[in-house]
């Protein structure tokens, strides 16, 4: 899997990757209320992450918030 073409290296979420040893932050791809869609710059996995801040719910069944 390659980096998403919409990656802006200046937009980061300062969390560690849950899929690999990367602890240098994740790229922010999208956000919706308390959910952020992130990609690891090391292993390239993508997922929705609940920041627990703000209001909102989980992604719908299609994976979109």
C-alpha positions in Angstrom: 0.0 0.0 0.0 1.4 3.4 -0.9 0.8 6.8 0.8 -2.5 8.3 0.0 -2.1 11.0 -2.8 -3.9 13.5 -0.6 -1.3 13.3 2.2 -0.1 16.7 3.4 3.0 16.2 5.5 2.2 19.3 7.4 -1.0 17.9 8.8 -0.3 15.3 11.6 -2.1 13.6 14.4 0.4 13.1 17.2 -0.5 9.5 18.1 1.5 6.3 17.7 0.6 3.8 15.0 -1.3 0.8 16.3 0.0 -1.4 13.5 3.8 -0.9 13.7 6.5 0.6 15.9 6.1 4.2 14.4 5.7 6.7 17.2 6.4 9.9 15.2 2.8 10.8 14.4 0.3 9.9 11.7 -0.8 11.8 8.6 -4.2 13.4 8.8 -6.3 12.6 5.7 -9.8 13.6 6.8 -11.7 14.6 9.8 -15.3 14.7 11.0 -16.2 15.9 14.5 -14.2 13.7 16.9 -13.1 11.2 14.2 -9.9 11.6 12.2 -8.9 9.4 9.2 -5.1 8.8 9.5 -2.3 7.1 7.6 0.9 5.9 9.1 4.0 7.2 7.2 5.9 4.0 8.0 3.5 1.1 7.3 0.9 3.0 5.3 -2.1 1.5 7.1 -5.2 3.8 7.2 -8.0 3.8 9.7 -10.6 6.0 11.5 -9.4 7.1 14.9 -11.8 8.4 17.6 -10.1 11.3 19.4 -12.7 11.3 22.2 -13.0 15.1 21.8 -16.0 16.9 20.4 -19.3 15.4 19.2 -19.9 12.7 16.6 -20.4 9.1 16.1 -18.6 6.3 14.4 -18.2 5.8 10.7 -21.3 4.3 8.9 -21.2 0.8 7.5 -19.5 2.1 4.3 -16.5 3.4 6.4 -17.5 7.0 6.0 -18.4 9.3 8.9 
